[in-house]
Amino acid sequence: MEIRNCTALVTGANRGVGFAFTQALLETGAKKVYAGVRQPAAIADPRVVPVLLDVTSAKDIERVAAQCADVDLLVNNAGVMLSKPALADGAVTAFRSELEVNVLGLLQMMQAFAPVLSRNGGGGIVNMLSVVSLYIYPFNGTYGATKHAAKALTDAARVQLRAQGTHVLGVYAGFIDTDMAADVEGAKTSPAQVAARALEGMRQ
Ligand SMILES: NC(=O)c1ccc[n+]([C@@H]2O[C@H](COP(=O)([O-])OP(=O)(O)OC[C@H]3O[C@@H](n4cnc5c(N)ncnc54)[C@H](OP(=O)(O)O)[C@@H]3O)[C@@H](O)[C@H]2O)c1
């Protein structure tokens, strides 16, 4: 799909990869960018439209889908990683929290916005997945399990939304230089590069 002149909604848009997506969208000529955030008052960039959105809140999602009825590109970026090995103490609690955001939040956003995208000509969905959608790092086993599930839902949505012309893209990033990976040593990709490559992928 064409990014220029699109109307996008980015979840978790206040920092990290989500913030980079908002900047990349603006630089690429998006007509409007909604920044889905938990604290709209903290958004300083006048070029974006802040919207209150906690992706674990069905009420927020329903309201935002009505409020942002002109969206033709949904970027499901919001995510949480609690760095729990699968068999560690507290892993079930961590897994539940990660599932709420990384899987159920993403799924409910796709459900709510599928009709919006359809009405706006098909458009697209970008889901921020991970290399741990494809294999498991022991140190964040519960997070990896949620990203595996998010991949399955992304693939399922791609098939289901094909008929309405919605392009569904998964982004399989390694470590990115954000708060989420602050404790990780070694090479990390910049959030700007991840956002730019993902948008390039949408244009293919
Ligand atoms: N960093 C990496 O190494 C890496 C690698 C591969 C994939 N990813 C994925 O990339 C995406 C962005 O990660 P990041 O590195 O930018 O992480 P980050 O710096 O920790 O930022 C996470 C973002 O998600 C938002 N968020 C968390 N829970 C939310 C909720 N319930 N509702 C709405 N927003 C919520 C946060 O908002 P608040 O500021 O309000 O908490 C924040 O904007 C995630 O899906 C992550 O899994 C990251």
The ligand as an ORCA input file, in Angstrom:
! r2SCAN-3c Opt
* xyz 0 1
  N      12.995     -3.707     21.812
  C      13.217     -4.873     21.222
  O      14.314     -5.449     21.300
  C      12.123     -5.519     20.405
  C      12.474     -6.549     19.525
  C      11.490     -7.152     18.734
  C      10.178     -6.728     18.843
  N       9.846     -5.737     19.724
  C       8.450     -5.338     19.803
  O       8.343     -3.995     19.347
  C       7.226     -3.360     19.988
  C       7.677     -2.049     20.596
  O       8.647     -2.335     21.580
  P       9.668     -1.243     22.143
  O      11.010     -1.839     22.054
  O       9.388      0.076     21.545
  O       9.210     -1.278     23.694
  P       9.173     -0.141     24.782
  O      10.231      0.853     24.540
  O       9.139     -0.868     26.087
  O       7.742      0.544     24.511
  C       6.579     -0.215     24.690
  C       5.407      0.619     24.242
  O       4.212     -0.172     24.400
  C       3.290      0.596     25.179
  N       2.386     -0.248     25.941
  C       2.686     -1.207     26.836
  N       1.571     -1.728     27.353
  C       0.533     -1.072     26.764
  C      -0.867     -1.144     26.864
  N      -1.476     -1.983     27.727
  N      -1.624     -0.332     26.084
  C      -1.048      0.545     25.237
  N       0.276      0.688     25.112
  C       1.062     -0.127     25.860
  C       4.163      1.451     26.091
  O       3.404      2.520     26.631
  P       3.767      3.167     28.083
  O       4.871      4.166     27.842
  O       2.467      3.782     28.507
  O       4.213      2.043     28.971
  C       5.222      1.888     25.098
  O       4.756      2.934     24.291
  C       6.700     -4.369     21.013
  O       5.598     -5.061     20.469
  C       7.860     -5.318     21.202
  O       7.453     -6.588     21.633
  C      10.794     -5.096     20.481
*
